[in-house]
């Protein structure tokens, strides 16, 4: 309500920014449509991938679920929450596990695009202090946040609401951090790459808009779906004005003013989001309405459009190229090899780690299948292996290699605000390559199973298929990395060149507009053609640098001349078949589970850390501030949900223990087999947790099946590194991915005293 007087100025500023963007989008839409049709007609060359690509990687699966403490800002208390990460990588928080199983509305829905994961309160306080200059708590004053444990997990966003979590151990913190980072990585990549028109038009419009404001270089907030990116674009311009208008009006002590500022920023962000969504949807609808006519013109006059564009490009090239070549020679060329080396080292180490993790997992599976009993065990292990790429903890060692990426002085020279754009892009490539390798392996193995006789044949066949897949992985990995290096070098150097050339070239571009026929003005833009000429001025040097790295066999890159032709001519035909369901085909159940029932239940990729309803550590009651009022939660929001726990830690523990008993979690003996696919109509099996050697705690826990000992593995095939024996010992809490309900679809945006975060 205190923002009512600001609504009109905010709406006016937002409308102005979005109007300018929509104009850019309409221009870029025609260009992108022309490029798409031309690509469709002419096609493209380049090496074809050898690995198969899975179409729907995580259908009917839950990535992760478990208990975590969340700080509730409204009543300044920590509450235990049951967190579920579904296949779309949203964070869904329920009152408890019972509320999740009864399909009650979730308490919080979080789309983590644009968030940063912080693991210390000090990091968070530094960012908060910087967000509102001049407002810093004095020494001795209570900070904005206190954590009852030494293991916080904070989701920080420059504009939206912040989320505060904590866990009891460092091991839990590392696991949750890996899960949260995977969510951020996935949600940041929210613009679909399958679209050849809408996605390029949108990203080019964003770039053109920012360049019109003299903002060149990479942008950290190009993350999330289109509406989120647009909201970030508006907030980037709106925030300084909002800070100067709101800052002097904030009252109270420094922590209170910071808390109020975060709430104000979040409220404005939501307002901007709604306005951006409405205007962007309207702009897309208008372009789609004009699309049939535009496409008809392109197909009819394709040759004339190409001729007109080449004529324009030749005139711009004659004017721009001499200046661009001097700029490249003096300011870019000397640094290309240094940038490339800085990119290649961590990226290639990450892909090598992907190869090593894949090799270890398959080799471990092979040895365990031989030791433990044939096809039945194979099905169990293949169920886990099929989602290896989406296991945040097992993939963490691969992703961490990219944390070494540092451009040092080059970052300031080329106006690269952050390397996070390149890190996340490389990590997404790593995950995709891992999934392609796993999918190719399981497709080839599935084809071979009918021909095998006995364990020995199975073991030899797995080893033979592994070697074939690793060769394909090496080839595809080289292709993907070379493409990534070229794109990253262009992303770093092109904005720098455009900024350098702008004073002498940009003002003269208007005179070239008369060279474009009016009928073709929707498909040819002077600004885009100018950028293509600048790109050509540096592209030769970039291609040469990457080619030399491949010729020198640096970081296991293959030469461009090395092409794998028809190594498996029928392999891609196999990939077009139905997805393989190992548990359904080989579980030996008398009848298949109905499709509707199977969709309702979902297997979990990562096993939970902690299945019981945990309690806050002793002494945390000092941080709960019992004097603060407890918000009243409406009954209609969560029918049947347990009442809020009392303030005393002892009573909290007792209430949580009783709550777990009401959940009715069954005990499972350590060696009992777990069905891969639940029987129709039966209750879902309990989610596994880490077995403890000590006496059982007050609340019941479900143990996981014990892992069989894995013998020392034979040396890796050529090109692979031989893993150490310690690498084959899996921790218990990484096994036993049992049946789990898929999260129910949220019904509306149920508000409560603690508030529900609407999913953007």
N, C-alpha and C positions, 0 to 999 in steps of 0.2 A: 504493500500500500504506500510506503514512503516514496516509491518511484513513480507515482502517478503523474507528478509534474514533469517527469522526464520522458514519458511515453511518446509524446508528440515529437520532440527533438530526435529521439532514438529512431522512431519510425521514419522520420524524414531523411536522416542520414543513411539509414539502412536502405531505403528506397532509392536513394541517389546512387549508392554503390552498386546495388543489384541491377538497376537500370542500365548502368554503363557495362556491367558484366554481360547482361543479356544481349546487348548490342554486339559485343565481341563474340558471344557464343553463336549468334545467328550467322555472322560472317564466317566463323571457323567451321560451322556445320556444313556449309556448301563446299568448302575446300576439302574437308574430311570425306564427304560423300563422293566427290570426284576421285580422290585418291583410292577409296575403297573399290569403286567400280573399275578403275584402271588396274588395280591389283588383281581383281577378279578376272579381267580379260587377259592381261599379260602374264599373270602368275609371277613367281619369283624363283630364283635359283637357290643355291646354298645346300650344305649337307643335310640329309634327312636324319632324324633321330633314330637310333638303333633300339632304344628301350621303349617299352609300351607305356602308355599313359592311361591311368585309371580315371574314369569319367566321374564317378561319385565316390570319393575316398572315404567319407565318414558317415555314410547313411546309417541311421538307426544306432548311432553310438554316442556315448557320453565321454567326454575327454577326462573328466575328473570330478570327484565329489568328496566332501569331507567337512569337518567342523573347524570353524575359525572364529576368533573373537573380533567383533566389530564395535567401534566406538560410535555411540548414538549421540549426535550433537545436541538434539533437542532436550535430552535430560542429563547429558554429560555423564553417561554410564557406559560401561563395556558390557556387551551382551554376546552370548554364544550363538552363532548362526550356522546353519547347514548350507554350504555353498556348493552349487552345481555348475559345471562348465559344460554346456551342451555342444553339439557338433558345430554350431555357428559361432562358438568362442565368446558368447556373452557370459557375463557373471550374473548368476541368479542366486539370490540369498533368501532362504526360507527361515521361518521362526525356529524350526528344528527339523530333524529327519522325519518325524512323524507327520508334520505338516506337508512335507514334500511327497511322502508316500500316499497321503490322503488327497493329493492334488489340490491343496489349498492355494490361494493366490500368493505369489512370492512377496516378500517384504521389499526387496530392492532388485531392480534390473539395471545393469551397467553395461553400456557399450564403451569399451576401454580405448577407443581410437583417440590418439592425441595425448594419452596419459603417460606419465613416467612412473616407474616403480622405484620407490625409495626404501632403503632398509635401515635408515637411522633417523631419529627425530632431529638431529642437528642439521642434516641435509635439508629436511623439510622446513625448519625454521629459517634457514638461510634464504630459501626460495620465497617464503612468505614475507620476510623482511624486505626483499628486493621488489616484491610486487606492489608495495605501497610505500614509496620513498618518504622518509621523514618520520615514519611511525615504527619505532623500534623499542621493545620492552627494556626498561632499565634493569641493571643487574640487581638480582635479588627478587625481582617481581616474577610471578608465576607465568610461564610461557603459555602459548595458545593451546599446546597439547602436551600431556604427560602420558607415558606408556607404562602399564603395570609390569611388563616383562622387558627383557633386553632384546627382544626379537620382533620389532615392529615391521609392518608392511604397509606403506602409504602410497595411495594412488593420487598423484598430483597432476592438475591440469591448469594451464595458464588462465583459462576463462571459466571453466565449469566447476561444479562441486568437487570437493576432495573426499576421499574415502580412507578411513583409518582402520587397520586390522593389526592383530598381533597373535603370536603363537608362543608355545612354551619352550621350544628347543631350537637350536640352530639348524638341525637337520630338517625340521618342519619348515623353517623359514626358507631354506634353500629350495625345497621342493615347491612350496607355494610361489616363491619368486619365479621359478622356472615356468610354472603354470601361468602366472599373471603376465609374464613377458611374452609367452606364446599367444595369449589373448590379445595383447597390445599389437604384436607383430601382425597377427591375422587381421584384426580390425583396422589397422592403419592401411592395409592393402585393400580398401573397400571399394575402389573403382574397378569394375569388371574389365579384364583384359580381353575378353571374348568379343566385345563390341569393337568394330572397326570404324564406326562413325561417331557415336555419342561420346565414347571415352576420349578419343583424340581431340574432338571438338572441345570438350570440356577442359582438358588439361592445357590445350593451346590457348583457350580463352583466358584461363587463369594467368598463364604466363604473359600474354599480351597486356592484360589489365595491369599487372604488377610492373611490367616494363614501362607502361605509360606513366607510372608513378615513380620512375627512376629506381625501381627495385629489381636488381638483377641477381643472379646467383640462385643457389638452392634455397628451398623454403621448407623449414621443419614442419610446418603445420599443413602441408599438403597430405593429409592423412584422414582416413575415414571415407564415408560415402560422399556423394556430390554435395548433399545439403550440409554435412558437417564441414567440408572444405570451404564452402561458401560462407558459412557462419564464422569460421576462423578468419576468412578474408575481411569480413565486415568488422569483426571484433578487433582486428589488428589496427584498423583506422579509428574505430570508435573508442577504444580503451583509454588512450591518452586524454581525450576530451572528457570521458566519464570520470577519470581519476581526478582531473582538475575541478570538476563540478561537484563530485561527491566527497572527495577527501576532506576539505575544510569543514564539512557538515557533520562528520563522524564524531561521536561523543564517547566519553568513557576512557578507561585505561587502554594502553597500547594493544594488549591481547584482544580486548573487546572490540576495538576499532578494526583490527585485522580480521576478526571473525565476521564482523558486519560487512566488511569489504568483500570477503569471499562470497557471502550470501548475495550481495548486490550484483557482483559480477556474474554469478550463476543465474540469477533471475533475468538479467539482461541477455545473457547468452541464450536462454530458452526462448525469450521473446524474439530475438534475432533469428533463431533457428526456425520458428514457425513462419516468419515472414519470408525467409530464404526459401523454404520448402515450397510455399505457395507460388512465389515468383518463378522459381526454377522449373517447377512442374508445368506452369503455364507456358514458359519459353520453349520447353521441349515439345509440348503439345502443338504449338504453332509450327515449329520446324518439321515435326512429323506430318502435319497436315500438308505442308508444301513439298514433302519429300517425293511423292510419285511424279509430280511435274518436273522437279529438278533432275531426278534420275532419268526421266525420258529425254530431257534435253541433253544430258551428258552422253547417253548411249547414241543419240542421233548425231551429235556434233563432236564426238570424241577427238577425231583427227584435227578439226579446226581449233579446238580448245588447246590441244597439245602444241600445235604450231604457234598459236598466239602466246602461250606461256613461254615457249622457248625463245620467241622474239623478244619478249619483255626481259627474260633472264639475260640474254646477250647484251642488251643495253645497260642493264644494271651492273652486269659483270664488268663491262668496259669502264664503268665509273668507279666501282667499289673495289674490284680485285687488286689493283696496284697498291692501294692503301692497306687493304687487309693483309696482303702478303708481307709487307714491311712490318706490320704489327705482329704477325705470326713469327717472322724471323727473329725479331728483337725481343719479344716478350713471352712467347709461348714455346717455340721449338726447343730452346735450351732446357726446359723443365719437363718436357713430356716423358723422358725416360725415368726421371726421378718420381713423377706421379705414378707412372705405370709400375715401378718397382714397389712403391709403397702400397699399391692396390694388390699386386700379385701375391706378395708374401702371405698375408693373413688369409686371403681368399683361397689360395691353393692349399694352405694348411687346413682350412675348414673342410674343403672337399676331400682332402686326403683322410681326414678324420671320419667323414661320412662313409667313405669306402671301408675304413678300418672297423667302424661300428657295425656295418652291414656284414662284413666278413666274420667278425666275432660272433654275432648273433646266429648266423646260419651255421657256423662251425659248432657252436655250443649246442644248437638244436640237433645237429647231426649226431654228436656224441651222446647226448641224452636219449635220443630215440633208440640208438643201438643198445644203450645200457638198460633202458627202462621198459622196452617192449613195443616196438613196431608201430603199426599204423595208428593205433589208438592215441599214443603219445604224440605222433606226428600231427594229428588233427589239433590237439591242444596247443602245441607250440606254433603251428601255422596260424591259428586264430590270433595269437599275440604278435607274431612276426608281421602279419598283414597290415598292422597299424603302427609299425615301428617309427615311421616318419612323423607321426603325430603324437609320439610319446615325449612330452616336454623335458623330462628328466634325462632320458637316454640320449636325446638329441642335444642336450645342453653343452656337452663337451665340444660338439661341432660348432654351435653358435658362438661359444666363448672365444674361438680363434679370431673372429672378426673384431673382438674388442681391442685387439692389438693395432687396428688400423689408425694410423696417425699421419696426417699430412704435414705436420710441423709448420715451418714457415710458409709452405706452399698454400696453406689454408688462408692466411691473411692476404697473400699476394693475389689469389684468384677469387677472393670474396666468397669463400665457402663457409657459411655460418656454422655448419656442423657436419660431421661425417656420418651421422645417424642414418641419413637417407641411403648411403651406400652400404652401410652395415646391414640394414634391414632387407635391402634388395638382395644382397648376397645370401643372407640367411633363408629367404624365401626360395631362392634357387636351390640351396642345399636341401631343404625339405622336399622340394619337388623331385630332385634327382634321387633322393633316398626312396621316395614312394614309387618312382618309376622302376628303380632297380628291384624293389621288393615285389612289385606287381608282375614284372617280367619273370622273376624267379618263381613265384607261385603259379603263374600260367604255364611255364615249361614243366614244372614238377607235376602239376595236375594232369598234364598230357601224358606224362611218363608212368603214372601210378598204375595204370591198367596193365602194363607190360612187366611189372616187377615181380620177382619171386624171392621172398625172404628178406631178412635184415641186411645181408651183405649187398644184395642188389640195390636196396634202398639207399644204403650209405654211399655206394659208388656213384649212384645216379645223382644224389644231392651234391656230391663233390664236383662232378662233371658239369652240372648245370650252374653251380656257383662260379666256376671258372669262366664259363661262357658269358654269364651276366657281368662279371667283373670286367671283361674285355669290352663289352658294350658300354659299361659305365665309364671306363676310361675315355672312350671316344666321345661319348655325349658330354662328359664333364669338361673335356677340352673345348668342345664347341661352345658350350654354355658360358664358360669362363672367358673365352676370347670375345664373345659378344658382349658380356658384362663389362669387360675392360674397355672396349670401344665406346660403349654407351656412357660409362662413367667419365672417361676422358672428354667426351663431347659435353657432358653436363657441367664439367668443371671449366672447360676452355671457352665454349661458345658464349655464355653470358659475359665472361671477361672481355672477349673481343667486341661484342655488341656495345658494351659500356665504353670501351676505348674508342670505338669508331663513331659513337653517337654524335659527338660535337661536330664532326666534319661531314658525316654522311646522312644522318637521319633527317635533317631539315631539307635536304635536296630530293628526298624520295617522292614528294608530292608531284613533281613534274613528270614522273613516269606514269601517272594514273591515266593520262590521255592515250597511252599505247594499248589499253585494254578495251576490247569491244564491249559495248554496254550489255549485249546478250550473255557475255561470259563473265561479267563482273562478280557473279555469285560464286565462281569457282577459282578465280585468279585474284590474289591480293598482292599488292606491291610489297607490303611488310613481310609476308611469308616468303616471297621470292627473294627478297633482300637477305633474309636469314639463311635461305638455302645457298646463296652465293657465298656468304661468310662461312658456312659449314664446309663448302667445297674447298675453301682456302686452307683449312687445317686438316681436312679428312685424310689427305694423302700422307701427311706426317704421322697421324695416329695409326693408320693402317700399317705403315712401314714399321713403326715401333712394335706393334703387336706381332707382326710377321717375324721380325728379328728375334723376338723372345721365343717364338715357336721354333724357329730354325736352330736356335741354341739349346733347345730342349729344356728351357728354364721351367721349373715347376711342372714338369710332365705335360707340357702343352704339345699338341700334335701340329705338324705343318698343314697348311691349307690344302696342299696337294694330296694329302693322305685321306682317302675316302673309302669307307667300307661299303662295298657294293653287294647287295643281295646275299648278305651273310646268312640270313634266315628268311627266305622269301615268303614262307607261310606264317611267320610269327605274328605279323600285324593282323592277319586274318583271325588268329586265335584271340587277339585282344578285342575284336569286335563282338565276341560272344557275350553271354550273360555273365554277370559277376559270380565269382566262386564263393560259395558258402560252405566252408569246410565242415562246420558242425552239423549242418543239415544233410550233407551228402554222406558223411562217414561216421556220424554219431551212433548209428544203429537203432535209432528210435523207430517204433512201429509205424508212425505216421508223421508227416511234416506238420510243423506248427502253422496255423493259419497266418496269412499275411498281416491281417489287422492286429492279431495278438503279437506278432513279431515286431511290428512297428511300435506297439505300445511299450514293449520292453526293449531296453537298449543295453548292450554290453559296454563296459567301461574300459577305456584305453589304459589309464593309470590307476593302480589300486590306491585306496585311501591311506593316509598316514595314521589317522586316529578315528576310530569308529564310535568311541564312547562320547557321551556328553561331558566334555572336560570342565574344569573349574578354574577360576582365576587363582593365581598364586597367593600365598599368605602375605598380607600386607597391602594388597591391592585396594582394600576398602578405603584407604586414605585418598585414593585418586577418584573414587566414585562420587565424591561430593554429595553426601546424603541430604544436604540442605536444599538441593535443587528439586523443583517439583517434578513428579513423575507424570508424563503426559498420559491422558486417558485415551485408550485405544478403542475405537468403535467396534462393537461386536460384529457388525455386518461385514467388516473388512476381513476378519479371520475367524469364522465360526469354529468353535471347538478348540481354538488355540489355547495353550496353557497360559496362566496368568504370569505377569512379569515377576522375576525372582526378587526376593528381598535384598536389602543392602548388605547384610552381614555375610561375610565370606563363607562361614560355616553353613548358613542356611542356603546359600547359593549352591554349594557343593551337594547338600542333601537333596535340594530340589532337582538339580540336574541328574543326580543318580536315580531318583524316583522316575524322572522323565524317561531315562534310558530304559528302566524296567518296564514302563508302560509301552515303550516302543516294541518290546518283545523281541530283542535281537537274540537269535539262537546261538548256542555255542557249537563250534565245529571242531572236531578233533584234527590235529595237525596233518594227518596223512589221509584224511577222507577225500575222495575225488569229488570235484565240483563239476556238475553238468555244464557243458558249454552252451546248451540251449535249453531254457527252462521248459518244463512240461506245461502244455496249455491248461490254463485254469488254476495252476498252482501259484502259491505266493512266490515272489521273487526271492532268490537266496540272498542272505545277508552280505553286505559289502565287507570285504576282507580288511583286516588291519594287521599291524605288526605284532607278531607274537612276543610275549614277554617271558623271560625266565623266572622273574620274581613272582610273588604271590599275586593272585588276581585282584584287580582293583575293585572298588565298590560297584562301579557300573560294569555291565557285562561287555566283553569284547569277543569278536570272532577272529579266530586264528586262520592263517593262510596255510595252504599245503606246503610242506617243507620241500625245498629244492634238492634234487639229487646232486651228488657230488659230480663235478665235471672233470674228467681226466685231462692231462696235458694234451694240447692240440698239436697235430702235425704241422710242419711249416706251411706257410701260405704259398699259393701259386705265384708264378713269376709276376713281379710288379707289386706284390702285396707285402706289407710288413708283417713279420711274425709277431703275434701278440704275446705278451708275457702271461704266465699262468695266473697271476693275480687278476688279470682282466676278465677271466672267465667266471669269477665268483660273483654271482648276483646277490644283491641285498634282498632280504625277505620281503620288504615292502614294495618291491618292484614286480612281484609275482602274484598270481592268483587274481587275474582280471575277471571277476565273476559277473553274473547277471545283475543288471541295474535298470530301474525304471527310467525311461526317457522323461525329461522334464515336461510337465504339462504346459500348454500354451497359456501365457498370461491372459486373463480375462479382464480387459480394460486396464485402467490405471487406478487401482484401489488406493485411496489415500488413507493414511493412518497418522497417529500422533508422531510417529518417527519418520513419516514421509516415505513415498515410493519414488525411486528414481525412474523416470520414464525412459524407455530404451529409445535412443536416438535412431 
